[in-house]
Amino acid sequence: MIEHAERGDLPEILQLQYLAYQSEAALYGSREIPPLKQTLAELTAEFESGVILKMTADSRIIGSVRAREQDGTVFIGKLMVHPAYQRRGYGSALLAAAEGCFPGKRYELFTGIRSTDNIRLYQKHGYTVFSRKDVSDGLAFVYLEKYGE
């Protein structure tokens, strides 16, 4: 089940984030990636300025995604699924739910250049790469966009 997260869900979502982004950290050989350094205060600020969705199963949060609209573009981020629940279509469902909160808009997201599974998922759902940004030695992001119907 996917629904809007509540303020009380934020600590559990942050713990899921720390777990889910371990695979990204491994891709880059560093635990110094922003999702692993985010604080509860920063997550709370995101909660207050946008939408955070949660997916629950077995009485716990197994997935989450964030979205916020700015100047007609919906920025989607921190799409995550608990490692034990991956490869079951839950990421796709969360992505569709985030888009559904802001129908008919332009959607934008980014991921690490080495995150080929993420890129493949986004392209499968109609996203196309429109930019690449080199952040530091060995770290680059690709930006993808999609226009809603």
C-alpha positions in Angstrom: 0.0 0.0 0.0 1.3 3.5 -0.9 0.1 6.5 1.0 1.4 9.9 2.2 3.9 9.6 5.0 3.2 11.3 8.3 5.7 13.2 10.4 5.9 10.2 12.8 7.1 8.0 9.9 10.2 10.1 9.2 12.6 8.3 11.6 11.7 4.9 10.0 12.0 6.4 6.5 15.5 7.7 7.3 16.6 4.3 8.6 15.3 2.7 5.4 17.2 5.3 3.4 20.4 4.5 5.3 19.9 0.8 4.4 18.7 1.2 0.8 21.5 3.5 -0.2 24.3 1.1 0.9 24.3 -0.4 -2.6 24.8 3.1 -4.1 27.7 3.7 -1.7 29.2 0.4 -2.8 29.1 1.5 -6.4 31.2 4.5 -5.6 33.4 3.0 -3.0 32.4 5.6 -0.4 29.9 6.0 2.3 30.2 9.8 1.9 27.1 10.1 -0.3 24.4 12.6 0.6 21.6 10.1 1.3 23.8 8.4 4.0 24.6 11.7 5.6 21.1 13.2 5.7 19.8 14.1 9.1 16.3 13.8 10.5 16.1 17.6 10.6 16.8 17.8 6.8 14.3 15.1 6.1 11.7 17.0 8.2 12.4 20.1 6.1 11.7 18.0 2.9 8.5 16.7 4.5 7.3 20.3 5.1 8.1 21.5 1.6 6.9 18.6 -0.6 5.4 15.2 -0.7 6.8 12.1 0.9 5.1 8.8 0.1 5.6 5.5 1.9 5.0 1.9 0.9 4.1 -0.5 3.6 4.1 -4.3 3.9 4.3 -6.5 6.9 3.5 -3.5 9.2 6.6 -1.7 8.2 7.8 0.9 5.6 9.5 -1.0 2.8 9.7 1.9 0.3 9.5 5.6 -0.1 9.9 8.5 -2.6 9.9 12.3 -2.4 8.6 14.9 -4.8 8.2 18.6 -4.8 7.0 21.0 -7.4 8.8 24.2 -8.3 8.1 26.4 -11.3 6.0 23.8 -13.1 8.6 21.0 -12.7 8.2 18.2 -10.2 11.5 17.1 -8.8 11.4 13.4 -7.7 14.1 12.0 -5.4 15.1 9.4 -2.9 13.2 6.6 -4.5 14.0 3.6 -2.4 12.9 0.1 -1.7 14.1 -2.1 1.1 16.7 -4.5 -0.3 14.6 -7.6 0.7 11.7 -6.3 -1.4 13.6 -5.1 -4.6 12.9 -6.4 -8.1 9.2 -6.8 -7.5 7.9 -3.7 -9.2 7.7 -1.6 -6.0 10.1 1.1 -7.3 7.9 1.4 -10.4 4.8 1.7 -8.3 6.4 4.4 -6.1 7.5 6.4 -9.1 4.0 6.2 -10.7 2.5 7.3 -7.4 4.8 10.3 -7.1 3.9 11.4 -10.6 0.3 10.8 -9.8 0.5 13.4 -7.0 1.3 16.1 -9.7 -0.5 15.0 -12.9 0.4 16.6 -16.3 3.7 18.2 -15.2 7.3 17.9 -16.2 9.1 15.4 -14.0 12.8 15.6 -13.3 15.1 13.3 -11.3 18.8 12.4 -11.2 21.0 9.4 -10.3 24.6 8.5 -10.3 26.1 7.7 -13.7 27.1 4.2 -12.4 23.6 3.4 -11.2 22.7 1.6 -14.4 19.7 -0.2 -12.8 18.2 3.1 -11.8 18.8 4.6 -15.2 17.2 1.6 -16.8 14.2 1.8 -14.5 13.6 5.5 -15.3 14.0 5.0 -19.0 11.5 2.1 -18.9 9.0 4.6 -17.5 9.6 7.2 -20.2 12.4 9.3 -18.8 15.1 10.5 -21.1 18.6 11.8 -20.2 18.9 15.5 -20.8 22.1 16.4 -18.8 25.1 15.1 -17.1 27.0 16.8 -14.3 30.5 15.8 -13.0 30.5 16.4 -9.3 33.9 15.1 -8.2 36.5 12.6 -9.1 34.6 9.5 -10.2 31.2 10.9 -9.3 28.8 12.2 -12.0 25.1 12.5 -12.1 22.7 12.0 -15.0 19.5 14.1 -15.1 16.4 12.6 -16.6 13.1 14.2 -17.5 9.6 13.2 -18.6 6.6 15.2 -19.6 3.3 14.1 -18.1 0.2 13.7 -20.1 
